[in-house]
Amino acid sequence: MVAGSGSVAPVPGTAFTSYIAIGDSFTEGVGDDLPDGRVRGWADFVALGMASASGAPFRYANLAVRGRKLGPIVAEQLEPAMAQRPDLVSLNGGGNDIMRPRVSIESVARTLMDAAGRVVASGSHMLLLSGANPSAHLPLGGLIRRRGEELAVAVRAMLPREGITFVDNWADERLQDIRYWSEDRLHLGPLGHARVASNVLNAFGIPVPAEWGVEEVAAAPPGEKTRRTAEYYRRYVLPWIGRRLTGRSSGDGRAAKIAELTVVDPETAHPLRGPGQHEPLGPASRRSYRRGMSETVVRPVDDAVWSDMEAVFSTPGDPSGCWCQWFKAPRSQFDRLGRQGTHDALHEQVRSGTPGVLAWVDGEPAGWAAVEPYTAYPNLARSPITKRLPGDPEDPWAVTCFVVRVEFRQQGLARALLAGAVEHARTQGAQVLEGYPVDTQVRPSLSTAVRYHGTVSLFREGGFEVVRRPSETRAIMRRTV
């Protein structure tokens, strides 16, 4: 492992009782998506590892915001971090700078070291990290590799320094394996974030929890490289170019996910709760994405995966007859369509748009969630349960249906599907997302025939709030995206 200490004398991680992370998407945890739509990431896992090793209560905050260049990171996050007087501050930045048309590598390196010096002078220990190298998987990868190497060399030349530990993820060749990266190939996936966390913990001499599976993954064969498709460019590259041309950032309007030092309790299922957060961010929630060597992938559907859609809708019961047309076709037309007609109607909707997200478990098609603008479902406006009322948002998106194949039920797949639906709506410009679930706590005997709406508890875990109850067992739930 090439991640190591840049300190004059390495500091044992068990000496820390508080830690604040600052940076951009790498540190925020983008790519390590939780089922409720939030992100986790390497810094959260470092906090959990340090809390487990500490003999005293351990506190953690994460001020990182995606899309930030190094200047705004230092200007917006450094002082608030130092003001809380943590034992440890981590900083990674410059990744967004080197992707811009013009950049001074020397200036970026100097800004990093100046910020590190300010942290040390304030009395905190400085954890400085380089990001992982994504260049093998990206368009213009050669340019990114050259600039990344120049920045890494410039930073290394200024180290070691007293009070600074440097973890060099850029030099970790294993992190270039495609298995460690998310679908966009720019951000690390859950396995990559876990490996970065292990690099940090190893630098401080802290044991890496075996349940993270870091060594298990490293010992497995490398992943196979895949070609960048037209869909990849449509979903990831073009939106990035659009933000650059319009001066927007993926972090516009976002706040820190854990703004104040918060106690991490490794003995419970709720190790990382920030103000206003109610669900756990512990290792157990990783099951939706990885069970042993299993992996769940959720992404918007298109015609290239239509055969996988058919496999999901072959599930016995209503799915094979409805094909998600109940909220779209008038009742008289729905009855005339029949099974083949509803099948063909959804196929045409997939050809012409993206009416939902599909989930695979270890490459096997496993589940579906329908999510589109409210106006794509004419029957919602006709129903007394889901019709618009005064004060309702005019243009929400709606999650209307879940289908999970029998063999994949009771595995948390609905949570992963809901998280994927939230992310898809967000990338398509949605501001508000609604669901119309059933409340199984009010009536546990509700049959599976009506649970396709989802449940109130599922949507609540996904960050939705009840805005009204049109009936005893139904709720209108809503969240911003």
Buried (B, 14 or more C-beta within 10 A) or exposed (E): BEBBBBBEEBBEBBEBBBBBBBBBBBBBBBBBBBBBBBBBBBBBBBBBBBBBBBEEEBBBBBBBBBBBBBEBBBEBBBEBBBEBEBBBBBBBBBBBBBBEEEBEBEBBBBBBBEBBBBBBEBEBBBBBBBBBBBBBBBBEBEBBBEBBBBBBEBBBEBBBBEBBBBBBBBBBEBBBBBBBBBBBBBBBBBBBBBBBBBBBBBBBEBEBBEEBBBEEBBEEEEEEEEEEEEEBBEBBBEBBEEBEEEEEBBBEEBEBBBBBBBEBBBEEEBBBBBEEBEBBBBBEBBBBBBBEEEBBBBBBBBEEBBEBBBBBBEBEEBBBBBBBBBBBBEEEEBEEBEEEBBBBBBBEBBEEEBBBBBBBBEEEBBBBBBBBBBEBBEBBEEEEEBEEEEEBBEEBBBBBBBBBBEEBBEBBBBBBBBBBBBBBBBBBEBEBBBBBBBBBEBEEEBEEEBBBBBBBEBBBBBBBEBBEBBEEBBBBBBBEB
